[in-house]
Amino acid sequence: MQLHTQTVKRVLAISLGALAMIVVAILCAFLSMRLAIHGREVEVPNLAGRSDAEAAKLAKDLGLNLSVENRFYSPAVQPNHVLSQSPVAGSRVRRGWQVRVTESLGAQTVSVPDVTGLTDRPASLVLRRLQLDPGAVAHLPAPSPAGIVLSQSPPPNAKGMNGPRVALLVSDDETAADVPAFVMPSLTGLSLAAASARLSTAGLHIASTESPDDNPTPDATSPASPPDPAIPPDVATQVVSVNATITSQSPLPGHRVTRADQIHVTLSH
């Protein structure tokens, strides 16, 4: 009887020891996992008011990716300095996370030109020479020749603009009154391939792409390298990476577009 009791105690002791070892192993694994996850997290710094170069270096030093999402006029912040950011300062994110910033253009110094009466492409060139961006381009059936700028917003010589975009209303052939129209979807944050696939469902396509600090690339019609099947041939030669992220678009989300409208996007590096 005494031998049996000792055997039971020994088995119980071994079992408790094994259980304790299992608990310790699980706890160590949990702590290791927690340290591994949080060890790769960083706190998003405050980039507001910093120059583009300072913000880019600070983000890079923390293992974060910086991209310029938008540009606005601001009399209170110097040109080429950060106006705002997302995620906000103090947020905790993983290394490699993309921090999107809005850049200041400084106080508005350019006078908005009058491009009414021009065709849409020369009007766009006039705007770009003044460092203005063609915004949404809407079409309206009219008796005048197709492709003529009927009106613009902001109007000529406008003051107090928020951003450098000028939206254009362009004449279309009156026979186009029954042309199907669509609501422009939001492409910001999508890869070029994903955006092209989304637009293709409505028969729309991206006419041109550009980088934040590059001049617009002209439409291409003959790709120099095998194109990605999700990207239309007319933009295939403009793509540095099919996974480049779209940071801005024209026309803007919510605007009326037809299959004849040109869609332009800006890509992050």
Residue pairs with C-beta under 8 A, 6 or more apart in sequence:
40 94
40 95
41 92
41 93
41 94
41 95
42 62
42 63
42 64
42 92
42 93
42 94
42 95
43 90
43 91
43 92
44 64
44 85
44 87
44 88
44 89
44 90
44 91
44 92
44 93
44 97
44 99
45 58
45 59
45 62
45 89
46 89
46 90
47 55
47 58
47 59
47 66
47 82
47 85
47 89
47 99
47 101
48 82
48 83
48 84
48 85
48 89
49 77
49 81
49 82
50 58
50 81
50 82
51 78
51 80
51 81
51 82
52 68
52 80
52 81
52 82
52 103
55 66
55 82
55 101
56 66
59 65
59 66
59 99
60 66
62 95
63 95
63 96
64 93
64 95
64 96
64 97
64 98
64 99
65 96
65 97
65 98
65 99
66 98
66 99
66 101
67 98
67 99
67 100
67 101
67 212
67 245
67 247
67 268
67 269
68 100
68 101
68 102
68 103
68 212
68 247
69 86
69 100
69 101
69 102
69 188
69 247
69 248
70 102
70 103
70 163
70 247
70 248
71 102
71 103
71 104
71 105
71 163
71 164
72 83
72 102
72 103
72 104
72 105
72 162
72 163
73 104
73 105
73 106
73 107
73 108
73 161
73 162
73 163
73 164
74 83
74 104
74 105
74 106
74 107
75 106
75 107
75 108
77 83
77 104
77 106
78 104
78 106
79 104
79 105
79 106
80 103
80 104
81 103
81 104
82 101
82 102
82 103
82 104
83 101
83 102
83 103
83 104
84 101
84 102
85 99
85 100
85 101
85 102
86 99
86 100
86 101
87 93
87 97
87 99
98 245
98 268
100 247
105 163
105 164
108 159
108 160
108 161
110 130
110 131
110 132
110 164
111 130
111 157
112 132
112 152
112 154
112 155
112 156
112 157
112 158
112 161
112 166
113 126
113 127
113 130
113 132
113 156
114 152
114 156
114 157
115 122
115 123
115 126
115 127
115 149
115 152
115 166
115 168
116 149
116 150
116 151
116 152
116 156
117 148
117 149
118 126
118 148
118 149
119 147
119 148
119 149
120 137
120 147
120 148
120 149
120 168
120 170
123 134
123 149
123 152
123 168
124 134
124 168
127 133
127 134
127 166
128 134
128 215
128 216
131 164
132 164
132 165
132 166
133 163
133 164
133 165
133 166
133 250
134 165
134 166
134 168
134 250
134 264
135 153
135 165
135 166
135 167
135 168
135 250
135 251
135 252
136 165
136 167
136 168
136 184
136 250
136 251
136 252
136 255
137 167
137 168
137 170
137 250
137 251
137 261
137 262
138 167
138 168
138 169
138 170
138 251
138 255
138 256
138 257
138 261
139 169
139 170
139 171
139 172
139 176
139 258
139 260
139 261
140 150
140 169
140 170
140 171
140 172
141 171
141 172
141 173
141 174
141 175
141 176
141 177
142 148
142 150
142 171
142 172
142 174
143 174
144 150
144 171
145 171
146 171
146 172
146 173
146 176
147 170
147 171
148 170
148 171
149 168
149 169
149 170
149 171
150 169
150 170
150 171
151 168
151 169
152 166
152 167
152 168
152 169
153 166
153 167
153 169
154 161
154 166
165 250
172 179
172 260
176 258
176 260
179 258
179 259
179 260
180 258
180 259
181 256
181 257
181 258
182 202
182 204
182 256
182 257
182 258
183 254
183 255
183 256
183 257
184 249
184 251
184 252
184 253
184 254
184 255
184 256
184 257
184 263
185 198
185 199
185 253
186 249
186 253
187 195
187 198
187 199
187 246
187 249
187 253
187 265
188 246
188 247
188 248
188 249
188 253
189 245
189 246
190 198
190 245
190 246
191 242
191 243
191 244
191 245
191 246
192 206
192 209
192 231
192 235
192 239
192 242
192 243
192 244
192 246
192 265
192 267
193 228
193 230
193 231
193 242
193 243
194 230
195 206
195 246
195 265
196 205
196 206
196 230
196 231
196 232
196 235
197 230
199 205
199 206
199 263
200 232
202 259
203 259
204 257
204 259
204 261
204 263
205 232
205 234
205 235
205 263
206 231
206 232
206 235
206 263
206 264
206 265
207 219
207 234
207 235
207 262
207 263
207 264
208 216
208 217
208 218
208 219
208 235
208 238
208 262
208 264
208 265
209 217
209 235
209 238
209 239
209 264
209 265
209 266
209 267
210 216
210 217
210 264
210 265
210 266
210 267
211 240
211 266
211 267
211 268
211 269
212 247
212 266
212 268
212 269
216 264
217 238
219 234
219 235
220 233
220 234
220 235
220 236
220 237
220 238
221 233
221 234
222 233
222 237
223 233
223 236
223 237
224 237
225 236
225 237
227 233
227 236
228 236
228 239
228 242
230 242
231 239
231 242
240 267
240 269
244 267
244 268
244 269
245 267
245 268
246 265
246 266
246 267
246 268
247 266
247 267
247 268
248 265
248 266
249 263
249 264
249 265
249 266
250 263
250 264
250 265
251 257
251 261
251 263
257 263
